[in-house]
Structures are given as C-alpha cells and as structure tokens.
C-alpha cells in the first residue's frame, strides 16, 4: 500500500478569532493532497463545545480524528486517518510534554506490522525543556518497528546551515533557540533523537534543507529561516520511505506560519 503522510502546524487551527479564512484554506489543501494520515499541531479549540470543531473537520476532510488535549497550553495535537487504515490504540501524554503528545497505532492493509504515528509539538521556550521531552521520544526508536514521529520540534538540525537571518532575530526570540554557548542555534535535540536511532527523512531526501518556517505571510515573527518541522522514522519505516516534500505554494504561504510537509511510504 502507498501511504501518504502529512504533518502541519496550523497556527491555532487556522482560526483568527471568528475569522476562519486560514482554516478553510487548510481544508482545501488537505483535500487536494488527500493524505492517508494527517498529523496536526496547534489544534487549539478542538476540545471546546463537545469537540464540535474536531467533528466538523472530520466531515470536511473525510478522515477520522484522534485528539490529545494539552491541559496547560490549549495547544492540542491531533492525528487523522483515512479508510482503510484502522485504529488499534490511542494515547495522549499531557504530563511529560509542555503541550501534549498524541500516539496512534494503526493497522495497514497488506502490512504484517502495525504502524505507530506520533504527533509532537515540543516546548517553544528553550532547549533544556526540549531535551527532556526528546528523552521520552528517544526510547521509542526501536529499529524493527514501524514508527513515525512528526511535528514542530522548535529545533534546528545538526545537518543544516546556520540561518542567514539568525542574528537579525530579536534577542528575546533568539533566546528560545540559542545553543548552550549562547551563539548559534541549538542542535542538540535533533542530535539526541538521531543518536537514539530516529532517521530524519528531510535530511535523507532534501539536500536543499528546505525551511519550514517562517512562511511568506508571516515573515516578521519569532523564527529564523530554518527547518523546524520534521518527520523522524524508525529504521524499518525509513527503509520504506519513497519521497519527502515541504509544500510551498500560494495556499501554504498564507495559511499558517509553518509550511506543511508531505512524505510517501510503500508498505509492506
């Protein structure tokens, strides 16, 4: 089976108060790409009114959603799957993560092994906290299992160059990403995850290290131009990866401050 996976930090679920212009654009994008799995960060408000917005999005994109509530920040994360994928188990971890973590194990037709998808949004406030969060992710990198972590890691890769606009970033924003030597970007979070065995599909497939933040419509925000969103696969699943792409177009330029990322796998 060809498995298409999309990860997207939607910036408050595409909502600006009562204005749902960005949300409608994001729905258009998902329906155009038709992923089998959609891992969403910043599903803010999806737990309100009995989950009304979650259920509405399920209907609009024809996918089943699983929501992990972020008890302290409200920045929920979610995972959506499309038939014929079948959910086997779902867990949320709002205790060990600044926001929360969603873990969904699914059965894939034709695959003897289940595939575990994890939607992550690591702490934006500093690498010390993110390293603690990464410790909970590192232990899940069993090489013989089919596991994928995607999301907003608020971190730079050890493989990527220093952003040209790093020094132009306001000091109070640089403080969120600065390395322990207080000079360049911290790269320890991704380095620790790779040391645990996770494979960075962006590094494997995209020699240009295409940035995922900021988008064209959100240039004056808290990001340097960098990869911030990742797909990290176990070794067994990485062997089945066939493509990786940061989706940059007129819709994604304005629909969020992050660009979405799409990957395709061939199972079994």
C-alpha positions in Angstrom: 0.0 0.0 0.0 1.2 3.5 -0.8 0.9 5.5 2.4 0.8 9.3 2.2 1.6 11.2 5.4 1.1 15.0 6.1 2.3 16.9 9.1 1.2 20.5 9.7 1.4 23.1 12.4 -1.7 25.0 11.6 -1.3 28.1 13.8 -4.3 28.0 16.1 -6.1 25.5 13.9 -6.3 28.2 11.2 -8.6 30.4 13.3 -8.1 34.1 13.9 -10.9 34.8 16.3 -14.1 34.3 14.4 -12.2 34.5 11.0 -11.8 31.0 9.6 -10.2 32.1 6.3 -7.0 30.2 7.0 -8.9 27.1 8.3 -10.8 26.9 5.0 -7.6 27.2 3.1 -6.1 24.4 5.2 -9.1 22.2 4.5 -8.7 22.9 0.8 -5.1 21.8 1.0 -5.8 18.6 2.8 -8.5 17.7 0.4 -6.2 18.4 -2.5 -3.3 16.3 -1.1 -5.6 13.5 0.3 -3.2 12.1 2.8 -3.8 8.8 4.4 -2.5 10.2 7.7 -2.7 13.8 8.8 -0.7 14.8 11.9 -1.8 18.2 13.2 -0.2 20.6 15.7 -2.0 23.5 17.3 -5.5 22.0 17.2 -6.5 24.8 19.5 -10.2 24.8 20.5 -10.8 21.3 19.2 -11.8 20.2 22.7 -14.4 23.0 23.1 -18.2 22.6 22.7 -18.0 18.8 23.0 -15.4 18.6 20.2 -17.5 20.4 17.7 -14.6 21.7 15.6 -12.9 18.3 15.6 -16.0 16.6 14.3 -16.6 19.3 11.8 -13.1 18.9 10.4 -13.6 15.1 10.2 -16.5 15.7 8.0 -14.8 18.3 5.8 -11.7 16.1 5.1 -13.4 12.7 5.3 -10.9 11.4 7.9 -11.3 10.1 11.5 -9.6 12.2 14.1 -8.0 11.5 17.5 -7.3 14.4 19.8 -4.7 14.8 22.5 -5.6 17.6 24.8 -2.9 20.0 26.1 -4.1 20.7 29.6 -1.8 23.7 30.3 -1.5 25.5 27.0 -4.5 24.5 25.0 -2.3 23.8 22.0 -3.7 20.3 21.4 -2.4 17.9 18.8 -4.3 15.5 16.7 -4.0 12.6 14.2 -6.4 11.9 11.4 -6.6 8.7 9.4 -8.4 7.7 6.3 -10.1 4.4 5.5 -8.9 1.6 5.1 -6.5 2.4 7.9 -7.9 1.1 11.2 -7.1 2.4 14.7 -5.7 -0.1 17.1 -4.9 2.1 20.1 -4.5 5.8 21.0 -2.7 7.5 23.8 -2.2 11.1 24.9 0.6 12.4 27.1 0.0 15.8 28.6 2.1 15.1 31.7 5.6 14.8 30.2 5.3 17.4 27.4 4.9 21.2 27.5 1.9 20.9 25.2 1.0 17.2 24.7 1.8 14.2 22.6 -0.5 12.0 20.5 0.3 8.4 19.7 -1.9 6.4 17.4 -1.2 2.8 16.4 -2.9 1.7 13.2 -3.4 -1.5 11.1 -2.4 -1.0 7.4 -3.8 -3.4 4.8 -1.1 -5.7 3.5 1.3 -4.9 6.3 2.0 -7.6 8.9 3.2 -5.0 11.4 1.1 -2.1 12.7 2.4 1.5 12.1 2.6 3.9 15.1 2.2 7.6 14.3 3.2 10.2 16.9 2.2 13.9 16.6 4.6 16.1 18.6 4.9 19.8 19.4 7.9 20.4 21.6 8.3 23.3 24.0 9.0 26.6 22.4 10.7 28.1 25.5 14.2 26.6 25.4 16.4 23.6 24.5 16.7 22.4 28.1 13.0 21.6 28.2 13.0 20.2 24.7 15.9 17.8 25.6 13.8 16.4 28.4 10.9 15.9 26.1 13.1 14.3 23.5 14.2 11.7 26.1 10.7 10.4 26.1 10.8 10.1 22.3 14.2 8.6 22.0 13.2 5.3 23.7 10.5 4.7 21.1 13.0 4.4 18.2 13.1 0.6 18.2 14.7 -0.1 14.8 12.5 -3.1 13.9 9.2 -1.4 14.5 7.3 0.9 12.1 7.1 4.2 13.9 7.0 7.8 12.7 7.2 11.0 14.8 6.2 14.2 13.0 5.6 17.7 14.1 7.0 21.0 15.3 10.3 20.4 17.2 11.2 24.1 17.6 14.7 23.0 17.0 17.4 23.1 14.3 19.1 20.1 12.7 22.8 19.3 13.1 22.8 18.8 9.4 21.5 22.2 8.4 23.4 25.5 7.9 23.1 28.5 10.2 20.2 30.7 9.0 21.3 33.8 7.3 18.8 35.8 9.3 19.7 34.3 12.7 21.4 37.4 14.0 18.6 39.7 12.8 16.1 37.8 15.1 15.1 39.8 18.2 17.1 38.7 21.2 14.0 37.6 23.2 13.2 35.3 20.3 16.8 34.1 19.8 16.8 33.0 23.5 14.2 30.3 22.6 16.6 28.6 20.2 20.1 29.5 21.2 22.7 26.9 22.0 24.4 26.5 25.4 27.3 28.6 24.2 24.8 31.4 23.6 26.0 31.8 20.0 24.2 29.9 17.2 21.2 27.7 17.1 20.9 24.8 19.4 21.0 21.5 17.5 21.2 19.1 20.5 17.6 18.0 20.4 17.7 16.6 16.9 21.2 15.2 17.5 20.0 13.3 20.5 17.0 11.9 18.6 19.2 10.8 15.8 21.6 9.2 18.2 18.6 7.2 19.5 18.1 5.8 16.0 15.5 8.1 14.5 16.1 8.8 10.8 15.5 12.4 9.7 13.7 12.0 6.4 14.1 15.6 5.5 17.9 15.3 5.7 17.8 12.0 3.7 15.6 13.2 0.8 16.1 17.0 0.7 19.6 18.2 0.1 18.5 21.8 0.0 17.2 21.6 3.6 14.1 23.5 2.6 13.0 25.7 5.5 9.6 25.0 7.1 9.4 28.4 8.9 8.5 31.1 8.6 6.0 31.2 5.7 5.9 34.1 3.3 2.9 35.6 5.0 4.5 35.5 8.5 8.0 36.8 8.0 8.1 39.1 11.0 7.6 36.5 13.7 9.7 34.6 16.1 11.5 32.3 13.7 14.8 32.4 11.8 14.5 30.8 8.4 15.1 27.1 9.2 13.7 23.6 9.3 11.6 23.4 12.4 9.2 20.6 11.4 10.4 17.1 11.0 9.4 13.5 10.0 11.5 11.1 12.1 11.2 7.5 11.2 12.4 4.3 12.8 15.0 2.5 10.7 12.4 -0.1 9.5 10.0 2.6 8.4 12.7 4.8 6.9 13.6 1.9 4.5 10.1 2.2 3.1 10.1 6.0 2.6 9.9 7.0 -1.0 9.6 10.8 -1.0 9.6 13.9 1.1 8.4 17.4 0.2 7.9 20.7 2.0 4.6 22.1 0.5 5.2 25.7 -0.6 2.5 27.3 -2.7 0.1 30.2 -2.6 -2.1 28.5 -0.1 0.6 27.5 2.4 2.3 30.9 2.1 -0.6 32.4 4.0 -2.5 29.6 5.8 0.0 29.3 8.7 3.4 30.4 10.0 4.7 26.9 9.2 4.8 25.1 5.9 3.3 21.5 5.9 5.5 18.5 5.0 4.4 15.5 3.0 6.0 12.1 2.8 5.2 8.9 0.9 5.9 5.3 2.1 5.5 2.0 0.4 4.2 -0.8 2.7 4.9 -3.6 3.1 
